[in-house]
Amino acid sequence: MQRLKGVIIIASIVATAAALGACRKDVTAEPMKLGTADITIEQAVR
């Protein structure tokens, strides 16, 4: 029983470290411009 508890604790520590490591990635991403490629505005209409 003690061995099983140890395995569960180690597995939860590894899973937590993997989850935090995945969340902490600093990747520079280009902002999404949804739909702007379809519309071209040349001049403002008054």
N, C-alpha and C positions, 0 to 999 in steps of 0.2 A: 504494500500500500504506500509506503514512503517513497518507493522508487517511482510509482505512478504519479504521485504529487510532484516530484522533482521534474519529471518529464513534462508535465503540464505547465509548470512554472517556466521552464526553459523555453518551451514552445511559445508561450504567450509573450515572453520577453523578445524572442526573435521576430515574432509577428508584429509586435509593436514597433520594434526598430525598423523593420522593412516598411511599415506603413508611414512612419515619420520620415524616413529617408525618401520615399516617393513623393511626399507632400512638399519637401523642402527644396526641390529642384528649382533653381533660378534660371529659367529659360526665357530669353528675350523673344517675345512673340509679337508679330505685327498685329496691330489692332484690326478687328474685323470691321469691314465696311460693307454691311449687308445691303445689297441692291444698288449700290452707287455705280457699278459698272454698266448698268442698264440705262441710266439717266444721264444726259449731258445737258448742262445749262450753260448757254453761251452769254446770255444777257438777261438782266433783271427786267421784268415787265412791270410798268407802272400804270 
